[in-house]
Amino acid sequence: MRYCPECGYKLIKLPLGGRERLTCEDPKCGFVHWNNPVPVVAAIVEHDNEVALIQNVGWPSDWFGLVTGFLEAGEMPAEAVLREVEEEIGLPAKLQSYVGMYEFYRSNQLIIAYHVTVDSHEVDLCPHEIAAQKWVAIDDIEPWTAGTGKALQDWLKTKGIDRELVDFSGANS
């Protein structure tokens, strides 16, 4: 952003709240771009000792990650994760546990991760969002360094599986 969305004046960097922030150069306006992170939910979707990994539309063909999505206004994270699983892979899910919160600085997001279970492997992908899906055995899945991989690593630890993060080189998200 180079110009104030409120008045159109140029934005300048000023120290505010312990950080440099973009602010409107017009002191009468007072606009500050706080750049707060966006809350996103992530689902570790399990069925029969396998985890669902999805490939978003537009991702390279070898990139797969967890089901994720944005919270809607007035929605709690636990509600959002169940909605996202049903929207993206067409399966109603049951909330099992909260896994944790994770930074995803590259996209300015705060990921709120949950473990959910589904009663079927028969997915119905949302073609506008999801290009592909695969089931990976819990014993074979490798958590990755980017985004939701740390949540997957923490969840695996609850199952007694201690895995190092695999360097994110385009294989997962």
Secondary structure, DSSP 8 states (H G I E B T S, - for coil): --B-TTT--BEEEEEETTEEEEEES-TTT--EE----EEEEEEEEEETTEEEEEEETTS-TT-BB-EEEE--TT--HHHHHHHHHHHHH---EEEEEEEEEEEEGGGTEEEEEEEEEES-S-----TTTEEEEEEEETTT---BSSTTHHHHHHHHHHTT-----B--SSSB-
